[in-house]
Amino acid sequence: MTQADGPLDGGDGAGTEADEASVHDSGIDEGSAGATDEILDAEVVEDGLEPDADVVEADAVELDPLAAAEAQRDEYLDSLRRLQAEFENYKKRVVKQQADQGSRAAAALVDKLLPVLDALDLATDHVGDVDSDEAKALVAASGLLQGVLAKEGLERIDPVGQEFDPTAHEAVGQIPAPDDAEPSASGEPVVAQVMRAGYRWHGTIVRPAMVMVQG
């Protein structure tokens, strides 16, 4: 019985050492496998990161010829709209400059015609026989010229009986007021006589009227 037990114990010892070696080897393999799984998981996580939206959109545009053509078309349309706006502004400036030049030229012409109008006024005021053909022709010519200029924007300032307006009248003298003359509502003197007519061109005074006032 004792000898039989010996081999059995020896056999058990050998088996135990083999089992321990097997367990030890198995533990190394399991650790390596765990580390490998962690690395693979990390790679999967890194590969799963979402790319930047701008980069994706840019890549999509580069890869899509239609989108690139539409973007280029929109850019051309914007440039065309800006060019059209600049051209419209340029036309408006040119039209305004032309209008200003025309207005200045007309005002200069009117200024040159004022002495002619003064001469006609003087001639009609001192005509001898108002019923003569010459006098009638002179008055008609003067009225015709003034009518044409009035249609173009020339306004005659002839303020007899009106209150004195320093912005449109130039007082060169004063005459006594009649005893029964009533003062004006504003207290300003009244124009008694026009020595030389004044004129406005499109509302702007070209020359004030030269007047005598009652005082």
KETORBA-821298 format. One line per field, with one value per atom (N, C-alpha, C, O): residue in one letter; chain; x, y, z. Coordinates in steps of 0.2 Angstrom, whole numbers. Example, Ala and Ser with C-alpha at 12.3 -4.5 7.8 and 13.67 -1.06 7.14 Angstrom:
residuo <- [A  A  A  A  S  S  S  S];
cadena <- [A  A  A  A  A  A  A  A];
x <- [66  62  66  71  64  68  64  67];
y <- [-28  -22  -16  -17  -11  -5  0  6];
z <- [39  39  39  42  35  36  39  40];
# end
This chain:
residuo <- [M  M  M  M  T  T  T  T  Q  Q  Q  Q  A  A  A  A  D  D  D  D  G  G  G  G  P  P  P  P  L  L  L  L  D  D  D  D  G  G  G  G  G  G  G  G  D  D  D  D  G  G  G  G  A  A  A  A  G  G  G  G  T  T  T  T  E  E  E  E  A  A  A  A  D  D  D  D  E  E  E  E  A  A  A  A  S  S  S  S  V  V  V  V  H  H  H  H  D  D  D  D  S  S  S  S  G  G  G  G  I  I  I  I  D  D  D  D  E  E  E  E  G  G  G  G  S  S  S  S  A  A  A  A  G  G  G  G  A  A  A  A  T  T  T  T  D  D  D  D  E  E  E  E  I  I  I  I  L  L  L  L  D  D  D  D  A  A  A  A  E  E  E  E  V  V  V  V  V  V  V  V  E  E  E  E  D  D  D  D  G  G  G  G  L  L  L  L  E  E  E  E  P  P  P  P  D  D  D  D  A  A  A  A  D  D  D  D  V  V  V  V  V  V  V  V  E  E  E  E  A  A  A  A  D  D  D  D  A  A  A  A  V  V  V  V  E  E  E  E  L  L  L  L  D  D  D  D  P  P  P  P  L  L  L  L  A  A  A  A  A  A  A  A  A  A  A  A  E  E  E  E  A  A  A  A  Q  Q  Q  Q  R  R  R  R  D  D  D  D  E  E  E  E  Y  Y  Y  Y  L  L  L  L  D  D  D  D  S  S  S  S  L  L  L  L  R  R  R  R  R  R  R  R  L  L  L  L  Q  Q  Q  Q  A  A  A  A  E  E  E  E  F  F  F  F  E  E  E  E  N  N  N  N  Y  Y  Y  Y  K  K  K  K  K  K  K  K  R  R  R  R  V  V  V  V  V  V  V  V  K  K  K  K  Q  Q  Q  Q  Q  Q  Q  Q  A  A  A  A  D  D  D  D  Q  Q  Q  Q  G  G  G  G  S  S  S  S  R  R  R  R  A  A  A  A  A  A  A  A  A  A  A  A  A  A  A  A  L  L  L  L  V  V  V  V  D  D  D  D  K  K  K  K  L  L  L  L  L  L  L  L  P  P  P  P  V  V  V  V  L  L  L  L  D  D  D  D  A  A  A  A  L  L  L  L  D  D  D  D  L  L  L  L  A  A  A  A  T  T  T  T  D  D  D  D  H  H  H  H  V  V  V  V  G  G  G  G  D  D  D  D  V  V  V  V  D  D  D  D  S  S  S  S  D  D  D  D  E  E  E  E  A  A  A  A  K  K  K  K  A  A  A  A  L  L  L  L  V  V  V  V  A  A  A  A  A  A  A  A  S  S  S  S  G  G  G  G  L  L  L  L  L  L  L  L  Q  Q  Q  Q  G  G  G  G  V  V  V  V  L  L  L  L  A  A  A  A  K  K  K  K  E  E  E  E  G  G  G  G  L  L  L  L  E  E  E  E  R  R  R  R  I  I  I  I  D  D  D  D  P  P  P  P  V  V  V  V  G  G  G  G  Q  Q  Q  Q  E  E  E  E  F  F  F  F  D  D  D  D  P  P  P  P  T  T  T  T  A  A  A  A  H  H  H  H  E  E  E  E  A  A  A  A  V  V  V  V  G  G  G  G  Q  Q  Q  Q  I  I  I  I  P  P  P  P  A  A  A  A  P  P  P  P  D  D  D  D  D  D  D  D  A  A  A  A  E  E  E  E  P  P  P  P  S  S  S  S  A  A  A  A  S  S  S  S  G  G  G  G  E  E  E  E  P  P  P  P  V  V  V  V  V  V  V  V  A  A  A  A  Q  Q  Q  Q  V  V  V  V  M  M  M  M  R  R  R  R  A  A  A  A  G  G  G  G  Y  Y  Y  Y  R  R  R  R  W  W  W  W  H  H  H  H  G  G  G  G  T  T  T  T  I  I  I  I  V  V  V  V  R  R  R  R  P  P  P  P  A  A  A  A  M  M  M  M  V  V  V  V  M  M  M  M  V  V  V  V  Q  Q  Q  Q  G  G  G  G];
cadena <- [A  A  A  A  A  A  A  A  A  A  A  A  A  A  A  A  A  A  A  A  A  A  A  A  A  A  A  A  A  A  A  A  A  A  A  A  A  A  A  A  A  A  A  A  A  A  A  A  A  A  A  A  A  A  A  A  A  A  A  A  A  A  A  A  A  A  A  A  A  A  A  A  A  A  A  A  A  A  A  A  A  A  A  A  A  A  A  A  A  A  A  A  A  A  A  A  A  A  A  A  A  A  A  A  A  A  A  A  A  A  A  A  A  A  A  A  A  A  A  A  A  A  A  A  A  A  A  A  A  A  A  A  A  A  A  A  A  A  A  A  A  A  A  A  A  A  A  A  A  A  A  A  A  A  A  A  A  A  A  A  A  A  A  A  A  A  A  A  A  A  A  A  A  A  A  A  A  A  A  A  A  A  A  A  A  A  A  A  A  A  A  A  A  A  A  A  A  A  A  A  A  A  A  A  A  A  A  A  A  A  A  A  A  A  A  A  A  A  A  A  A  A  A  A  A  A  A  A  A  A  A  A  A  A  A  A  A  A  A  A  A  A  A  A  A  A  A  A  A  A  A  A  A  A  A  A  A  A  A  A  A  A  A  A  A  A  A  A  A  A  A  A  A  A  A  A  A  A  A  A  A  A  A  A  A  A  A  A  A  A  A  A  A  A  A  A  A  A  A  A  A  A  A  A  A  A  A  A  A  A  A  A  A  A  A  A  A  A  A  A  A  A  A  A  A  A  A  A  A  A  A  A  A  A  A  A  A  A  A  A  A  A  A  A  A  A  A  A  A  A  A  A  A  A  A  A  A  A  A  A  A  A  A  A  A  A  A  A  A  A  A  A  A  A  A  A  A  A  A  A  A  A  A  A  A  A  A  A  A  A  A  A  A  A  A  A  A  A  A  A  A  A  A  A  A  A  A  A  A  A  A  A  A  A  A  A  A  A  A  A  A  A  A  A  A  A  A  A  A  A  A  A  A  A  A  A  A  A  A  A  A  A  A  A  A  A  A  A  A  A  A  A  A  A  A  A  A  A  A  A  A  A  A  A  A  A  A  A  A  A  A  A  A  A  A  A  A  A  A  A  A  A  A  A  A  A  A  A  A  A  A  A  A  A  A  A  A  A  A  A  A  A  A  A  A  A  A  A  A  A  A  A  A  A  A  A  A  A  A  A  A  A  A  A  A  A  A  A  A  A  A  A  A  A  A  A  A  A  A  A  A  A  A  A  A  A  A  A  A  A  A  A  A  A  A  A  A  A  A  A  A  A  A  A  A  A  A  A  A  A  A  A  A  A  A  A  A  A  A  A  A  A  A  A  A  A  A  A  A  A  A  A  A  A  A  A  A  A  A  A  A  A  A  A  A  A  A  A  A  A  A  A  A  A  A  A  A  A  A  A  A  A  A  A  A  A  A  A  A  A  A  A  A  A  A  A  A  A  A  A  A  A  A  A  A  A  A  A  A  A  A  A  A  A  A  A  A  A  A  A  A  A  A  A  A  A  A  A  A  A  A  A  A  A  A  A  A  A  A  A  A  A  A  A  A  A  A  A  A  A  A  A  A  A  A  A  A  A  A  A  A  A  A  A  A  A  A  A  A  A  A  A  A  A  A  A  A  A  A  A  A  A  A  A  A  A  A  A  A  A  A  A  A  A  A  A  A  A  A  A  A  A  A  A  A  A  A  A  A  A  A  A  A  A  A  A  A  A  A  A  A  A  A  A  A  A  A  A  A  A  A  A  A  A  A  A  A  A  A  A  A  A  A  A  A  A  A  A  A  A  A  A  A  A  A  A  A  A  A  A  A  A  A  A  A  A  A  A  A  A  A  A  A  A  A  A  A  A  A  A  A  A  A  A  A  A  A  A  A  A  A  A  A  A  A  A  A  A  A  A  A  A  A  A  A  A  A  A  A  A  A  A  A  A  A  A  A  A  A  A];
x <- [4  0  4  2  10  14  18  18  20  23  18  20  12  7  6  4  6  5  10  8  16  22  21  21  20  19  13  13  8  2  4  2  8  10  14  14  19  24  20  21  15  11  7  7  5  1  5  3  12  16  18  18  19  21  15  16  9  3  2  0  4  3  8  6  14  19  17  18  14  12  6  6  2  -4  -2  -5  3  5  9  7  13  16  11  11  6  0  -3  -5  -5  -8  -4  -7  2  7  7  7  8  8  1  1  -4  -11  -12  -15  -9  -10  -6  -9  0  3  0  -1  -3  -7  -13  -15  -17  -23  -21  -25  -15  -13  -12  -13  -8  -6  -12  -13  -17  -23  -27  -30  -27  -31  -28  -31  -21  -18  -19  -20  -19  -20  -27  -28  -32  -39  -40  -43  -36  -36  -34  -36  -28  -25  -30  -31  -33  -38  -44  -46  -46  -52  -50  -54  -44  -42  -41  -43  -39  -39  -46  -47  -50  -57  -60  -64  -59  -61  -58  -62  -52  -49  -51  -53  -52  -55  -62  -65  -66  -73  -74  -80  -68  -69  -72  -70  -77  -80  -76  -73  -75  -71  -74  -80  -70  -73  -78  -77  -84  -89  -87  -89  -82  -80  -76  -76  -72  -67  -72  -70  -77  -81  -85  -85  -87  -91  -86  -88  -80  -75  -73  -73  -72  -71  -77  -76  -83  -89  -89  -91  -88  -88  -83  -84  -76  -71  -73  -72  -77  -79  -85  -86  -89  -95  -94  -94  -93  -93  -98  -98  -104  -110  -110  -112  -109  -108  -103  -104  -97  -92  -94  -93  -98  -100  -105  -105  -110  -115  -112  -114  -106  -103  -99  -100  -96  -93  -99  -97  -104  -110  -112  -113  -113  -115  -110  -112  -104  -99  -99  -98  -100  -101  -107  -106  -112  -118  -118  -120  -114  -113  -108  -110  -103  -99  -103  -102  -108  -112  -116  -117  -119  -124  -120  -123  -114  -110  -108  -108  -107  -105  -111  -110  -117  -123  -124  -126  -123  -125  -120  -122  -114  -109  -110  -109  -112  -114  -120  -120  -125  -131  -129  -131  -125  -122  -118  -119  -114  -111  -115  -114  -120  -125  -129  -130  -131  -134  -129  -131  -123  -118  -117  -117  -117  -116  -122  -122  -128  -134  -135  -136  -133  -133  -128  -129  -122  -117  -119  -118  -122  -125  -130  -131  -135  -140  -137  -140  -132  -129  -126  -126  -122  -119  -124  -123  -130  -135  -138  -139  -139  -142  -137  -140  -131  -126  -126  -125  -126  -125  -131  -131  -137  -143  -143  -145  -141  -141  -136  -137  -130  -125  -128  -127  -132  -136  -141  -141  -145  -150  -146  -148  -141  -137  -135  -135  -133  -131  -137  -136  -143  -149  -152  -156  -150  -153  -152  -157  -146  -145  -150  -152  -151  -156  -163  -166  -165  -172  -172  -177  -167  -167  -167  -171  -164  -164  -171  -174  -175  -181  -186  -191  -185  -190  -189  -194  -182  -181  -184  -187  -184  -186  -194  -197  -197  -205  -207  -212  -203  -205  -205  -208  -200  -199  -201  -198  -205  -207  -212  -216  -211  -215  -222  -226  -224  -231  -233  -231  -236  -238  -242  -243  -246  -250  -247  -250  -241  -237  -236  -235  -235  -233  -226  -225  -221  -215  -215  -212  -219  -220  -224  -222  -229  -232  -228  -228  -224  -219  -214  -212  -212  -207  -210  -206  -216  -219  -220  -219  -222  -224  -217  -217  -212  -205  -203  -201  -204  -202  -206  -203  -212  -217  -216  -216  -214  -213  -206  -206  -201  -195  -196  -193  -199  -200  -205  -204  -210  -214  -210  -211  -205  -201  -197  -196  -194  -189  -193  -191  -199  -203  -205  -205  -206  -208  -202  -203  -196  -190  -188  -183  -191  -190  -188  -186  -188  -186  -192  -197  -192  -197  -195  -190  -200  -198  -200  -206  -196  -198  -200  -195  -206  -208  -213  -219  -210  -214  -218  -218  -220  -223  -229  -234  -230  -235  -235  -239  -229  -228  -224  -220  -224  -219  -212  -210  -207  -200  -198  -199  -194  -191  -184  -182  -180  -173  -169  -164  -172  -169  -170  -167  -175  -177  -177  -177  -177  -177  -170  -168  -168  -163  -165  -167  -166  -168  -163  -157  -164  -159  -161  -157  -167  -169  -176  -179  -178  -184  -188  -185  -195  -199  -204  -206  -207  -212  -218  -220  -221  -227  -233  -233  -238  -244  -247  -246  -251  -254  -259  -259  -262  -267  -264  -268  -258  -255  -255  -253  -257  -257  -251  -248  -248  -242  -244  -249  -239  -239  -240  -238  -243  -244  -237  -237  -232  -226  -222  -216  -224  -220  -215  -211  -214  -209  -211  -218  -207  -209  -212  -211  -216  -219  -215  -213  -214  -211  -215  -221  -213  -216  -215  -219  -209  -207  -201  -197  -201  -196  -191  -193  -185  -180  -177  -176  -177  -174  -177  -177  -180  -183  -178  -173  -180  -176  -179  -184  -175  -177  -175  -170  -179  -177  -176  -180  -172  -171  -172  -168  -178  -180  -180  -177  -182  -183  -177  -178  -172  -166  -165  -165  -164  -163  -157  -151  -158  -152  -150  -144  -155  -153  -159  -165  -158  -164  -166  -163  -172  -176  -173  -173  -171  -169  -175  -179  -177  -183  -182  -177  -187  -188  -194  -199  -193  -198  -201  -198  -207  -210  -208  -207  -207  -204  -208  -206];
y <- [-6  0  6  11  6  12  13  19  8  9  11  15  9  11  18  22  21  28  32  38  30  35  37  43  32  34  39  43  37  42  49  54  50  57  60  66  56  59  61  66  57  58  65  69  65  72  78  83  77  83  85  91  80  82  85  90  83  86  93  97  94  101  106  111  104  108  110  115  105  106  111  115  110  114  121  126  122  129  132  138  128  131  133  138  129  130  137  141  137  143  149  154  149  155  157  163  152  154  157  161  154  156  164  168  165  172  177  183  176  180  181  187  176  177  181  185  180  184  192  196  193  200  203  209  200  202  203  208  199  200  206  209  207  213  219  224  220  226  227  232  221  222  225  229  222  224  232  235  234  241  246  251  243  247  247  253  242  242  246  250  246  250  258  262  259  266  268  274  264  265  266  270  262  263  269  272  271  278  284  288  283  288  289  294  283  283  285  287  285  287  294  297  298  305  309  307  313  316  322  326  322  328  335  335  340  347  348  346  351  353  357  355  362  366  362  363  358  353  349  348  346  342  346  343  352  356  358  357  360  361  356  356  350  344  342  340  343  342  346  344  353  358  356  356  354  352  346  345  341  335  336  332  342  343  348  354  347  352  357  363  354  359  364  370  362  367  372  378  370  375  380  386  377  382  386  392  384  389  394  400  392  397  402  408  400  405  409  415  406  410  416  422  414  419  425  430  423  428  433  439  430  434  439  445  436  440  446  451  444  450  455  461  453  458  462  468  459  462  467  473  465  470  476  482  475  481  485  491  482  486  491  496  487  491  497  502  496  501  507  513  505  510  514  520  511  514  519  524  517  521  527  533  526  532  537  543  534  538  542  548  539  542  548  553  547  552  558  564  557  562  566  572  563  566  570  576  568  571  578  583  577  583  588  594  586  590  594  600  590  594  599  604  597  601  608  613  607  612  617  623  614  618  622  628  618  622  627  633  626  632  638  643  636  642  646  652  642  645  650  655  647  651  657  663  656  662  667  673  665  670  673  679  670  673  678  684  676  681  687  693  686  692  697  703  694  698  702  707  699  702  707  711  708  713  720  724  722  728  730  735  725  725  727  731  723  724  731  734  733  740  745  750  744  749  749  755  744  743  747  750  746  749  757  760  759  766  769  774  765  768  768  773  763  763  769  771  770  775  782  787  783  790  791  795  786  787  793  795  797  803  802  804  799  798  790  786  789  782  779  773  783  780  779  777  781  780  773  769  772  765  763  757  767  766  764  759  768  766  760  756  758  752  746  741  747  742  740  735  746  745  742  737  744  740  733  729  732  725  720  715  723  719  718  713  723  723  717  713  718  713  706  701  705  698  695  689  699  697  695  690  699  697  691  687  690  685  678  673  678  672  671  665  676  675  672  668  675  673  665  662  663  656  651  646  654  650  651  647  655  655  662  663  667  674  678  678  680  684  691  692  695  702  705  703  709  712  719  723  721  727  729  729  731  731  737  739  741  747  746  742  750  749  743  742  739  733  736  741  732  733  732  728  736  735  729  727  725  718  719  719  719  720  715  716  709  703  704  701  708  708  715  716  720  727  731  729  736  740  747  750  750  757  762  761  766  771  778  783  779  786  785  780  791  791  797  803  796  802  803  798  809  810  806  805  803  799  804  809  802  807  807  802  812  813  808  806  805  800  793  788  792  785  782  784  776  771  767  765  766  762  755  753  751  744  740  742  734  730  728  727  727  725  731  730  737  743  745  750  741  742  748  748  752  757  754  748  758  755  758  764  754  756  761  759  766  772  772  774  770  771  766  765  763  758  762  764  762  766  761  763  755  750  743  741  739  733  728  728  723  718  711  711  706  700  694  694  689  682  677  677  672  667  660  658  657  651  652  647  657  658  662  664  662  665  672  673  677  684  685  684  687  689  696  698  700  707  710  710  713  717  723  726  724  730  736  737  741  748  752  754  754  758  764  765  768  773  772  769  773  771  777  783  776  782  782  777  788  788  794  795];
z <- [0  0  0  -3  3  4  -3  -5  -6  -13  -18  -23  -18  -22  -22  -27  -15  -14  -17  -19  -17  -19  -27  -28  -31  -38  -39  -44  -35  -36  -34  -38  -29  -27  -32  -33  -34  -39  -46  -49  -47  -53  -52  -56  -46  -44  -45  -47  -42  -42  -49  -51  -54  -61  -64  -68  -62  -65  -63  -66  -56  -54  -57  -59  -58  -61  -68  -71  -72  -79  -79  -83  -74  -74  -72  -75  -68  -66  -72  -73  -75  -81  -87  -90  -87  -92  -90  -95  -84  -81  -82  -84  -81  -82  -89  -90  -93  -101  -103  -107  -100  -102  -100  -103  -94  -91  -96  -97  -98  -103  -109  -111  -112  -118  -117  -121  -111  -110  -109  -112  -106  -105  -112  -113  -116  -122  -126  -130  -126  -130  -128  -132  -121  -118  -121  -122  -121  -123  -130  -133  -134  -141  -143  -147  -139  -139  -138  -141  -132  -131  -136  -138  -139  -145  -151  -154  -152  -158  -156  -161  -150  -148  -149  -151  -147  -148  -155  -157  -159  -167  -169  -174  -167  -169  -167  -171  -161  -159  -163  -165  -164  -168  -175  -178  -178  -185  -185  -190  -179  -179  -178  -178  -177  -176  -182  -188  -181  -187  -190  -186  -196  -199  -199  -198  -199  -199  -205  -210  -203  -208  -214  -219  -212  -218  -223  -229  -220  -224  -229  -234  -225  -229  -235  -240  -233  -238  -244  -250  -242  -247  -252  -258  -248  -252  -257  -263  -254  -258  -264  -270  -263  -269  -274  -280  -271  -276  -280  -286  -277  -280  -285  -289  -283  -287  -292  -290  -298  -303  -304  -305  -303  -303  -298  -299  -292  -286  -287  -286  -290  -292  -297  -296  -302  -307  -305  -307  -300  -297  -293  -293  -289  -285  -289  -288  -295  -299  -303  -304  -304  -307  -302  -304  -296  -291  -290  -289  -291  -290  -296  -295  -302  -308  -308  -310  -305  -304  -299  -301  -294  -289  -292  -291  -296  -299  -304  -305  -308  -313  -309  -312  -304  -300  -298  -298  -295  -293  -298  -298  -304  -310  -312  -314  -312  -314  -310  -312  -303  -298  -299  -299  -300  -301  -308  -308  -313  -319  -318  -321  -315  -314  -310  -311  -305  -301  -305  -305  -310  -314  -319  -320  -322  -326  -322  -325  -316  -312  -311  -312  -310  -309  -315  -315  -321  -327  -329  -331  -328  -329  -325  -327  -318  -314  -316  -316  -318  -320  -326  -327  -331  -337  -336  -338  -331  -329  -326  -327  -321  -318  -323  -323  -328  -333  -337  -339  -339  -343  -339  -342  -333  -328  -328  -328  -327  -326  -333  -333  -338  -345  -346  -349  -344  -345  -341  -343  -335  -330  -333  -332  -336  -338  -344  -345  -348  -354  -352  -355  -347  -344  -341  -343  -338  -335  -341  -340  -347  -352  -355  -359  -355  -358  -353  -356  -347  -343  -345  -345  -348  -350  -356  -357  -360  -366  -364  -366  -358  -356  -352  -353  -349  -346  -352  -351  -357  -363  -366  -367  -366  -369  -364  -366  -358  -353  -353  -353  -354  -354  -360  -360  -366  -372  -372  -374  -369  -369  -364  -365  -359  -354  -357  -355  -361  -364  -371  -375  -374  -380  -381  -376  -387  -387  -388  -384  -394  -395  -394  -398  -389  -387  -392  -393  -396  -401  -408  -413  -409  -415  -416  -412  -423  -425  -422  -420  -421  -418  -411  -409  -407  -400  -399  -395  -403  -402  -404  -401  -409  -411  -406  -404  -403  -397  -391  -388  -389  -384  -385  -381  -391  -393  -393  -390  -395  -395  -388  -387  -384  -377  -373  -370  -375  -371  -374  -370  -380  -383  -380  -379  -380  -377  -370  -367  -366  -359  -358  -353  -362  -362  -363  -360  -368  -370  -364  -362  -361  -355  -349  -345  -348  -343  -343  -338  -349  -350  -348  -346  -349  -348  -340  -338  -336  -329  -327  -321  -331  -329  -326  -329  -320  -317  -315  -313  -318  -317  -310  -308  -307  -300  -301  -302  -300  -301  -295  -296  -289  -283  -281  -275  -286  -284  -280  -281  -274  -269  -264  -260  -265  -260  -255  -255  -249  -244  -246  -250  -243  -245  -242  -236  -247  -245  -246  -252  -241  -242  -246  -248  -246  -250  -257  -261  -259  -266  -269  -275  -264  -266  -264  -259  -267  -266  -265  -271  -259  -259  -260  -257  -265  -267  -265  -266  -262  -260  -256  -256  -254  -250  -252  -252  -252  -254  -248  -245  -247  -242  -244  -249  -238  -239  -239  -235  -243  -242  -235  -231  -234  -227  -225  -220  -230  -229  -230  -230  -231  -231  -225  -220  -225  -219  -219  -224  -213  -212  -214  -213  -216  -218  -211  -206  -212  -206  -203  -197  -207  -204  -201  -198  -203  -201  -206  -206  -212  -217  -221  -222  -224  -229  -235  -237  -239  -245  -251  -251  -256  -262  -266  -268  -267  -271  -278  -282  -280  -287  -288  -284  -294  -296  -301  -307  -299  -304  -309  -315  -307  -312  -309  -303  -314  -312  -310  -312  -306  -304  -307  -310  -306  -310  -305  -302  -306  -303  -308  -313  -307  -312  -309  -305  -310  -307  -300  -296  -297  -290  -287  -281  -290  -287  -290  -296  -285  -287  -291  -289  -297  -301  -300  -300  -299  -298  -294  -296  -288  -285  -288  -292  -287  -290  -286  -280  -290  -287  -286  -291  -280  -279  -274  -271  -274  -270  -265  -267  -259  -254  -251  -251  -248  -244  -237  -234  -234  -228  -224  -218];
# end
